[in-house]
Amino acid sequence: MPEKIIKLPDVGEGVAEAELVEWHVNVGDLVREDMVLAAVMTGKATVEIPSPVEGEVTFRHGEIGDVIATGTVILKIRTAGEGSDGEIEPEIDLPAPKPEALPVEAERKFEPAAEKPKPAPETVAAKSPAAAMSKGSGAPRAEGEKPLATPAVRLRAREAGVDLRQVPGSGPAGRITHEDLDAFLSRESGAGTATGLQPNKSVQEVKVVGLRRRIAEKMALSKSRIPHITYVEEVDMTALEELRARLNGSQKPGKPKLTILPFLMRAMVKAIAEQPGINAHFDDEAGVIREYGGVHIGIAAQTPAGLVVPVVRHAEARDIFDCAREVARLSEAAKNGTALREELSGSTITISSLGAMGGIVSTPVINHPEVAIVGVNKLAIRPHWDGTQFVPRKMMNLSSSFDHRVIDGWDAATFVQRLKALMETPALIFVEE
């Protein structure tokens, strides 16, 4: 029977390799034409590889998490028809980037070794070290008497902080065994045993693959190459929240619901106009700072598979409602995996917000090669001193990080203070200058 050789196809223009994130077949499986064989990831796009023929899988190359070069033989399929062996590069559709959840193989726990059959109850009662101790046999030895034990037992005792002179031995000549040591430790932790609580010694290993590995690589790059400076300032959001509630209450049908983010985005546009160096990329290898006229704001979004950053392009050309509409559209696309490749790249500055879970302060990591990121913390009612008394105000902290190689502390503070002034007096956001 002829055998068809399947190579990893070209999964995108200029892509020379891809990460294997999922297998759908094993050696010996029967496959149909167009049945999905595997899934690979490049960048943040996951691509499924279909079977071009019908037959039986005889060879499979690569493990989950392996990075495989384009053109590498990944499968061989024995077909039932006549003809000579040949190479096939399956035709694939390039879908929108889809943040995939970690594959099942990456989430499996190591299964503990099968337990040995337990002896009959009467045998346990007769031979177990615990039973021996309860009967008084092998009592702790006399003063100065050296306990008998193997080096392995001595090492375990030393690590557990146990004085072997206090451990009764059930072996020949009173030798202390591992079972004796286990029984002594169980007796010493009797309080935990009495309540039914037991130590959990299981170990779970999860292979870092797919989108999670991309996130890890990106974070490592940002933290290793960018010296961060984080500046935190509190903002009185009372006036902005009143305006937001009024606009949401009187909006016409078809208009999106306003959150804090559209106001912050418009405030950032105005502040960046005064400090264009904040809206930039730093190419540290070429020693070049690229300041962008267009303000392309990345919105860090948590998805079931991990963190992605959809991008609202040209925020400088959008009003409050248009910003809100685009944020809602991109967030939904990111969560359900339909965001396009170009919608997940190209940001010039990023907003990081955890909403109600935002905490008091955070230290957001800059999205390399950008030079700034604005972190939104939790909004809460706090006592605020107005000069004569404490009054309740809706307060929120902004935690913003900057690339200290190209943004000085003074410039970072100036930028955040400008955001503070705009958001505390939200009418200024709508003033065209």
C-alpha positions in Angstrom: 0.0 0.0 0.0 1.3 3.5 -0.8 2.3 5.8 2.1 1.8 9.5 1.9 4.3 11.8 3.7 2.8 14.9 5.2 5.0 17.9 5.9 4.3 20.9 8.1 2.9 23.4 5.6 3.6 27.1 5.3 1.2 28.5 7.9 1.7 32.2 7.0 3.8 34.5 5.0 7.3 34.8 6.3 6.8 32.1 9.0 9.6 29.6 9.0 8.5 27.6 12.1 5.5 26.9 14.2 4.8 25.5 17.7 2.9 22.2 17.9 0.1 22.7 20.4 -2.3 19.8 19.8 -2.4 16.3 18.3 -5.7 14.9 17.2 -4.4 11.5 16.0 -2.1 8.8 17.2 -0.1 6.1 15.3 -2.6 3.4 14.2 -5.6 5.8 14.0 -7.7 5.7 10.9 -8.3 9.2 9.4 -10.7 10.6 6.9 -9.9 13.2 4.3 -10.2 16.8 5.8 -10.1 15.4 9.3 -8.1 17.6 11.6 -4.7 16.0 12.4 -3.0 18.6 14.5 -2.9 22.2 15.5 0.1 24.6 15.4 0.6 28.1 16.7 2.6 31.0 15.2 2.5 34.3 17.0 -0.9 34.2 18.5 -2.7 32.5 15.6 -3.6 28.8 16.0 -3.9 26.9 12.7 -5.5 23.4 12.3 -3.9 21.0 9.8 -6.4 18.8 7.9 -5.7 15.4 6.4 -5.4 15.5 2.6 -6.0 11.7 2.3 -7.9 8.8 3.9 -5.9 6.1 5.5 -4.0 4.9 8.6 -1.4 6.9 10.5 1.9 5.0 10.6 4.2 7.7 11.8 3.9 10.9 13.9 6.7 13.3 14.6 6.8 16.0 17.4 5.6 16.4 21.0 3.3 19.1 22.3 5.3 22.3 22.8 7.9 21.4 20.1 8.8 24.2 17.6 8.9 22.6 14.2 10.4 24.1 11.0 8.2 24.5 7.9 8.6 21.5 5.6 9.4 19.0 8.3 7.8 15.6 8.0 5.2 15.3 10.7 3.0 12.4 9.6 2.9 9.4 7.4 -0.5 7.9 6.3 -0.9 4.5 4.6 -3.6 4.7 2.0 -5.7 1.9 0.5 -5.4 3.1 -3.2 -2.8 2.2 -5.7 0.1 4.5 -6.5 3.6 5.3 -5.3 4.6 7.0 -2.1 4.6 10.7 -2.2 4.9 13.9 -0.2 1.8 16.0 0.5 1.6 19.5 1.9 -2.0 19.9 3.1 -4.0 22.9 2.1 -4.9 24.9 5.1 -7.1 27.9 5.8 -5.5 30.6 7.9 -8.2 31.5 10.5 -8.2 34.5 12.8 -5.8 34.2 15.7 -7.5 32.0 18.3 -6.2 32.0 21.9 -6.4 28.3 22.5 -6.7 26.8 25.9 -3.8 24.6 27.0 -4.1 21.2 25.4 -5.2 18.2 27.5 -1.8 16.7 27.3 -0.4 19.8 29.1 -2.8 19.5 31.9 -2.4 15.9 32.9 -1.2 15.1 36.3 1.4 12.5 36.9 -0.5 9.5 38.1 0.8 8.1 41.4 2.2 4.6 41.4 -0.4 1.9 42.1 -0.6 1.2 45.8 0.5 -2.2 47.0 -2.3 -4.4 48.3 -2.8 -3.9 51.9 -2.4 -6.9 54.2 -5.3 -8.4 55.9 -6.4 -6.5 59.1 -5.1 -9.1 61.4 -1.7 -9.1 59.8 -1.5 -5.3 60.2 -2.4 -5.6 63.8 0.3 -8.1 64.3 3.2 -6.7 62.4 2.8 -2.9 61.9 5.3 -0.7 63.7 2.4 1.3 65.1 1.1 -1.9 66.7 4.5 -2.8 68.0 4.8 0.6 69.7 1.4 0.3 71.2 2.5 -3.0 72.8 5.6 -1.4 74.1 8.1 -3.5 72.0 11.2 -1.8 70.8 11.0 1.0 73.4 13.4 3.9 73.0 16.9 2.8 73.9 18.9 3.5 77.0 21.0 6.6 77.5 24.1 6.4 75.2 22.8 3.5 73.2 23.3 4.1 69.5 20.2 3.4 67.3 20.6 0.9 64.5 19.4 2.2 61.1 20.4 2.3 57.4 21.9 5.5 56.0 18.7 6.1 54.1 16.6 6.0 57.2 19.2 8.3 59.0 19.0 10.8 56.2 15.1 10.9 56.3 15.2 11.3 60.0 17.7 14.1 59.8 15.7 15.9 57.2 12.5 15.5 59.3 14.3 16.7 62.5 13.7 13.3 64.3 16.1 12.0 67.0 16.4 8.3 66.1 17.2 7.5 69.7 13.5 8.2 70.4 12.2 5.9 67.6 11.4 2.3 68.5 12.8 -0.3 66.0 10.9 -3.4 64.9 13.8 -4.9 62.9 16.4 -7.5 63.9 18.3 -6.3 67.0 16.0 -3.3 67.2 17.0 -1.9 63.8 14.9 1.1 62.8 13.1 0.7 59.4 11.4 3.2 57.2 8.1 1.8 58.4 9.2 2.5 62.0 10.0 6.1 61.1 6.7 6.5 59.3 4.8 5.3 62.3 6.8 7.6 64.6 6.0 10.6 62.4 2.3 9.7 62.2 2.2 9.4 66.0 3.9 12.8 66.4 1.4 14.4 64.1 -1.5 12.7 65.7 -3.6 15.9 66.0 -3.7 16.1 62.2 -4.5 12.4 61.8 -7.3 12.7 64.4 -9.1 15.3 62.3 -8.7 13.2 59.1 -6.3 15.8 57.6 -3.5 14.3 55.6 -0.6 15.9 53.8 -1.0 16.2 50.0 2.3 15.2 48.4 1.1 15.2 44.8 3.0 17.1 42.1 1.3 18.5 39.0 3.4 19.4 36.0 1.8 21.6 33.3 3.9 22.1 30.2 4.0 25.7 29.1 2.9 25.7 25.5 0.9 27.8 23.0 -0.4 31.2 24.0 0.9 30.8 27.6 4.4 30.3 26.3 4.1 33.4 24.1 3.0 35.4 27.1 5.9 34.1 29.2 8.4 35.0 26.4 6.9 38.4 26.0 7.0 39.2 29.8 10.5 37.9 30.1 11.6 40.1 27.2 9.9 43.2 28.7 11.3 42.7 32.2 14.8 41.7 31.1 15.3 44.6 28.6 13.2 47.5 30.0 14.2 49.2 33.3 10.7 50.0 34.6 9.8 53.0 36.7 6.2 52.9 38.2 4.4 56.0 39.2 1.2 55.8 41.3 -1.3 58.6 41.7 -4.8 58.7 43.1 -7.6 60.3 41.1 -10.9 61.8 42.3 -13.4 60.1 40.0 -16.5 61.6 41.5 -17.3 64.1 38.8 -16.4 61.7 36.0 -18.6 59.0 37.5 -21.6 61.4 37.7 -21.1 62.4 34.1 -20.7 58.8 33.0 -24.0 57.8 34.8 -25.8 60.8 33.2 -24.6 60.0 29.7 -25.5 56.3 30.1 -28.9 57.2 31.4 -29.8 59.5 28.6 -28.1 57.8 25.7 -30.0 57.0 22.5 -30.7 53.5 21.3 -27.7 51.9 19.5 -25.1 53.9 21.5 -22.7 51.7 23.6 -22.6 51.8 27.4 -19.8 53.9 28.7 -17.2 52.6 31.1 -14.2 54.4 32.5 -11.9 53.3 29.7 -13.2 55.5 26.9 -12.7 58.6 29.1 -9.2 57.5 30.0 -8.4 56.8 26.3 -9.5 60.3 25.3 -7.5 61.8 28.3 -4.5 59.9 27.1 -4.9 61.3 23.6 -4.9 64.8 24.9 -1.9 64.2 27.3 0.1 62.5 24.5 -0.4 65.6 22.2 1.6 67.5 24.8 4.2 64.7 25.3 4.5 62.7 22.1 7.5 60.8 23.5 5.1 58.8 25.6 3.4 57.3 22.5 6.5 55.6 21.1 8.5 52.5 20.5 12.1 52.2 21.5 14.3 50.1 19.2 17.1 49.5 21.7 19.2 47.5 19.2 19.1 50.3 16.6 19.2 53.0 19.2 16.1 54.7 17.8 12.9 56.1 19.3 10.0 56.0 17.0 7.3 58.5 18.0 3.9 57.9 16.4 1.4 60.4 15.4 -1.5 57.9 15.6 -2.4 56.8 19.1 -3.0 53.0 18.9 -4.1 52.0 22.4 -3.7 48.3 23.4 -6.3 47.1 25.9 -4.9 44.2 27.9 -7.8 41.6 28.0 -8.0 38.4 30.0 -9.3 35.4 28.1 -9.8 31.8 29.1 -6.5 31.0 27.4 -4.5 33.9 28.8 -3.7 37.6 28.3 -4.1 39.1 24.9 -3.9 42.8 23.8 -6.4 43.9 21.2 -5.7 47.3 19.7 -8.0 50.3 19.3 -6.4 52.1 16.3 -6.3 55.8 15.9 -7.9 56.7 19.2 -7.1 60.3 18.4 -9.8 60.2 15.6 -12.5 58.6 17.8 -15.0 60.2 20.2 -16.0 58.8 23.6 -18.8 56.6 22.1 -16.7 55.4 19.2 -13.9 54.4 21.7 -16.5 52.5 23.8 -17.9 50.7 20.8 -14.5 49.6 19.6 -13.3 48.4 23.0 -16.5 46.3 23.4 -16.1 44.8 19.9 -12.4 43.9 20.3 -12.9 42.6 23.9 -15.6 40.2 22.7 -13.6 39.1 19.7 -10.5 38.4 21.9 -12.6 36.3 24.3 -14.3 34.2 21.7 -11.1 33.8 19.5 -12.3 35.7 16.4 -9.9 38.7 16.6 -7.9 39.2 13.5 -4.1 39.1 13.5 -3.8 42.9 12.8 -6.2 43.6 15.7 -3.8 42.0 18.2 -0.7 43.9 17.2 0.6 47.4 16.5 -0.2 49.2 19.7 1.8 52.3 20.7 0.7 52.5 24.3 -1.3 50.1 26.5 -3.9 50.2 29.2 -4.0 47.5 31.8 -7.2 47.2 33.8 -8.5 44.5 36.2 -11.8 46.2 36.8 -13.3 45.6 40.2 -10.3 43.4 41.1 -7.8 46.1 40.3 -6.5 46.4 43.8 -5.0 49.5 45.3 -1.7 49.5 43.4 -0.2 47.5 40.7 3.1 47.4 38.8 2.1 46.8 35.1 4.7 45.4 32.8 5.4 47.5 29.6 4.3 45.9 26.4 7.7 45.7 24.5 8.8 47.7 22.5 6.4 50.4 23.9 7.7 52.9 26.5 4.6 53.3 28.7 1.6 51.5 30.1 -1.2 52.9 32.2 -2.7 50.7 34.9 -6.2 51.2 36.2 -6.9 50.2 39.8 -10.1 49.6 41.7 -12.6 52.5 42.1 -13.8 52.8 45.7 -15.4 55.4 48.0 -12.7 56.7 50.4 -12.6 59.6 52.9 -11.1 62.7 51.3 -9.9 65.8 53.1 -11.4 68.9 51.3 -9.5 71.4 53.5 -12.1 71.6 56.3 -13.5 68.1 56.7 -13.4 64.5 55.4 -16.0 63.8 52.7 -16.7 60.6 50.8 -15.4 60.6 47.3 -15.1 58.0 44.6 -11.3 57.5 44.3 -9.2 55.4 42.0 -5.4 55.0 41.6 -3.5 55.0 38.3 -0.4 52.8 38.4 1.7 53.6 35.3 5.0 52.2 34.3 7.6 53.8 32.0 10.8 52.8 30.2 13.3 54.7 32.3 15.9 54.6 29.6 13.9 57.1 27.5 11.3 58.5 29.9 12.6 60.5 32.9 10.8 60.4 36.2 9.7 64.1 35.8 8.2 63.4 32.4 6.4 60.3 33.7 5.0 62.3 36.6 3.9 65.2 34.3 2.0 62.7 32.0 0.2 61.1 34.9 -0.6 64.5 36.5 -2.1 65.6 33.2 -4.3 62.5 33.1 -5.4 63.2 36.7 -6.3 66.8 35.9 -8.4 65.8 32.8 -10.2 63.0 34.6 -11.0 65.0 37.7 -12.4 67.8 35.5 -13.9 65.6 32.7 -15.4 68.6 30.8 -11.8 69.3 29.8 -11.7 66.0 27.9 -14.3 67.3 25.5 -12.6 70.7 24.9 -11.1 70.9 21.5 -7.8 72.9 21.5 
